[in-house]
Amino acid sequence: MKKIIQTEHLSKHYQKIRAVDNVSLEVAEGEIYGFIGLNGSGKTTTIRMLLGLIRPTHGRCFLNSQQVKLSNFSLWEKVGYMVETPYAYPELTVKENLDIFCRLRRISDPMAILRVMDHLKLAAYADKKAKHLSLGNAQRLGIAKALLHNPDILILDEPVNGLDPAGIVEVRELLQHLAVNENKTIFISSHLLDEVAKIATKIGIIHEGCLLQEVESARLSRLLKQRLLLDSRHKKLAISALSEAGTNCFLNEEGLIESYDQSAIQNPDNIARLLVNKGCPPTRLVVEEENLESYFLRAIGKKGEGGSE
């Protein structure tokens, strides 16, 4: 599969601070790459280097097999982007802002503005000044500018920041449509980890400037830990009965009996039957799977533990 976005040993150092440290990643054509990390982890710095806004200390970036550098002007004809704050001319309307961007991009298609406003539910705000837009609609305007020239590559920093739940779903569906039906390659950074899990085909975890892990979304479910949680009016008896049956369990901080025993997780009905027969029936029995946020915190926790080695 064709590689559209690549970085090779990408690093950016500010004196003794390593904002990005030796990051190598690849994004294939039609893929949605979710770049997740804490504030200050290096997400935006990486994006700025991908866009040629700052120069790497070491390493290289490639878009569409072309190295990102000042001399490659033609590269940006097929790239749409939004970094951090979605800037707009505050005294101009939504339509006027998009019209100016059309001129800058030399877009001749008369329907381009109407099409992108329709995609992002901005038609109702066409004549509203940008300074009067809500945070969510200002974000929509930023995404609209990125999409206006119908780019093959979209690089978006926190694209759903400020959107309400309905808006988040709309943008998610739009990006999925662009990737699946129009074969566009999309690179998004976000701190909304569970939202990234719903949209990305690959997830990269960055922490303290280092790319800790890349996970295909198809593999993610196999990496998320599962646990069995149960409660009983006779907790000590229940723990004793489970232990005698060979099921490892413990009383967690919430006062619930917790087990990571795979046999118990896969056969909760057997656990319920055992406890009923032992005279300590469960009042609660549930199998839980950790979400992406928990997995992410576990991943960066491993990084912290490894730092002292």
N, C-alpha and C positions, 0 to 999 in steps of 0.2 A: 504494500500500500504506500502511496506517495506521501512523503513527509513534507508538511507545509510549514510548520514552525519548529525550529531547532535552536538549542543553545549548546555550546561546547565549552565546558569548564568556565562558565560565566561567573565573574567575580567583580564586586565593587567595594573598594575599601576607602574609608574616610579617615585618614591618619591611622589610629589604632583600632578603629571600629570596622568590623567586617559586616557590612550591610547585606551583602550577598557573597556566598563563599562556594565557588567551584560547583555551580549548578549546571547539570547537563540533562536536558529533557527533549522529548520529541512529541509532536502532535501530528497525527495523520489527517489526511483530507477527509472532511465530513465529520470529524470528531469534535466533541465538546469536552474540553479539558478544564476541570475545576481545580483551581489553585487556591489552597486553603492554608491559613496560618493566623496566628495572633497578630494584633497590631504591632508594627515594628519588626515583624518576622522577615521582611524582605520582599513581600509581594509586589508592592507598588514600585520599588526600585528595579525589580526584574522587568516589570512591564515597561518602565521608562527606558530601559536599555533595549528591549525588544523594538520599541518605537523610535530609537535613535535620539531620544530626548536627552540622554546622558551617555557618556562613553564608559565602557567597561574598563576596570583596572586591568583585568585579564580576561581572556576568552573571547568568543564570537557569538553573534546571533545571526540566524538565517530565516528569511521569510520567502516562501516559494523558491527555495534553493538559491536565493540571492543574499549575499551578506549585507547586513544592515550597516550602512555607512552614508556619509553626507553626499557622496557622488551618485548614489542610486536613487535618483528622483522618481524614476518610473515605478519603483517599488510601491509607492504609496497610492497609486491609482486603484489598486485592488485591496486596500486595507482600510477598514473603518475602526475607529477607536474612541473610547471615553476613559479618561484617567481622573480619578478622584472626583473633584467637584465638576458638575456639568455646567460649564460657563455659557452664558448667553448675554446678548445686549439687553440690559434691563428695561430700557425705554421702548424697545421694539416689541411687536406682537410675536406670537409663536410663528405665524406664517411669514412675517418679515424676517425673522431670524433664519428660518429655513431657506427663504429666497436668497439671502446674502450667502448662505453656505452653498447654495446651488451655483451661484456665480463664481465663488472661489474654486469650486470643484469643476467648473465649466460643464455643468450638467445641462443638456439641451432638452431632455425629456420633459414636456410640460405637465405630465401626470405624476412626476416623481414626488412632489410635495404632498399632493392629495393622497397618493398611495401610502406613503410612510405615516402620514397623520392618521389614516384609517387603521393601519396596522397597530399603532400605539394608542388608539382611542384619544387622539388629540384634536380631532375635528371640531369638537364643541368648544375648544379653547383657542381656535385659530386666530381670533381677533383680540385675545387677552394679552396684555403686556407681560413680558417674561418676569418682571419683578413682582407681579401679583400672583404668580403660580405657586401652588403648594409644593412642598419638597418633592413629593411623589411625581407630580406633573413636570417639574423642572428636570427630574431624572428621566422621564419619558422623552422630553425634548432633547436631552443629551444623547439618548439612544437613537432617536430619530435622525440626528445629525450624523451619527456613525453609520446609519443604514442608507442614507439618502442616495449615495452614488452606487448602490447595489454591489458592495465589495464581496470578494471571495473569502476574505479573512476578517474576522471581528475580534478585537481585543478590548475587553470591557472590565474595568476596575469597579467592583461593587455595583453591578448593574441594577439590582433591586433595592438598593439603599433608599429608605424613605417611602417605599410603596406599601400600600395596605395589602392585606391578604389576597384580595381579588386581583389587584394589580400585579402581585408577584406571580400568581397563576397565569395571567395573561402574557407576561414577559417570558415566563418559562415555556409556555406553549408556542410562542413566536420563535424563540431560539431553537426549540426542538424541530419546528417546521423548517426553519432555515437550514439546519444541519441535515435532517433526514430527506427532505423533499428538494432542496436546492443545493445540497452538497457543500455548504459553506463550512469553513473551519472556524471554530469559536474557542477562544481562550478567555475564561472568566476567573476573576479572583472574588472571593467572598468570605465573610465571617459567619454567614448563615449556613452552617455545615449540613444540616439535614436537607435544606433546599438544594444545595449542590449535589447531594446524593440522588435527588430525584431527576436531575437533568444531565449530569456529566456522564460521559462514557469512560473517562479516566480521571482519577483524582491524584493530585500531587500534594503532599504535605510538606510545607516549608516551616522551619523553626530555627530561629537565631541565624538566619541567612543560609542554612543548609537544607538541601532537599533530602528529607528523611526517607521518603517512601513514595512510590507510585503504585496505584492500585487500579486495575480494571474494574469497572463497576460490576461486571458479571462475576468477579471473584470476591467482591466486598462482603456478600452475605456469608461466605465461608470463613471470613476473618473475624466477623463480629461474634463476640462471646455470647453464649446463652446461659441462663441460669434458671433453676427451679426455685420458686419462692412458695412457702406454705406457712400457714398459721394453724394453731390448735389450742384448745382450752387447756390441754395437758402437754405443754411444750417439752418438758424434760422427758416425759414418757415417749413422746414422738421421736425425739432425737435418739433416745436409747434404742427404740424399735428399729429406726432406720440404720443406725450403726451396727446393730446385731445382724441386719440383713445385708450388710456390706456396702451401704450407701454412705459416702462421706458427706457430712453436712455440719453446719455450725449456726449459732444464733448471731445474726448480724446486728448492726447498730440500730436498726429500726425495730428490733425485737421480733424479726421474722426468721424462720428457719430457711437457710439458703444452702443450695447444693449446686455444684458444677459437674456432678457425676453424669456422664453421658447416658448411661442406662436409665437413670431417673428422669432426665430431660426428655428422652425419646419415648418413655413409657410412664407418663404421669398417672395413668389409670391404675397401673400396678402399685404405685406408691399410695394412692387413695385407698385401694383395697387392703393393702397391708396395714395401714393406720386404723382403718375401720375394724379390722379383725383383732387388732391389739388394744382396742378400747380407747383410742385417742383420735377420732375422726377429724380430718382437716376442716377448718372453717374457711380457709382460703387456699387455693392451689392454682398456681399460674406459672407458665413458662415465659420468661422475658428474654428479648434479644437486645443487646446494647445498641444504641443509635450511633450515628457517625460522630457526634460530639464526644461521646464516651470513648469511642475508638481513638479519636484524635488525641484526647487528653492522655490516653494510655500510651499512644505512640510518642508524644513529646515527653512523657514521663520517662520512657526508656532512654530517650536522648539525654535527659538530665542525669539519669543514673550512670550512663556511659561516659559522661563528661569528666568524671573523676578518675577514670582508669588511665 
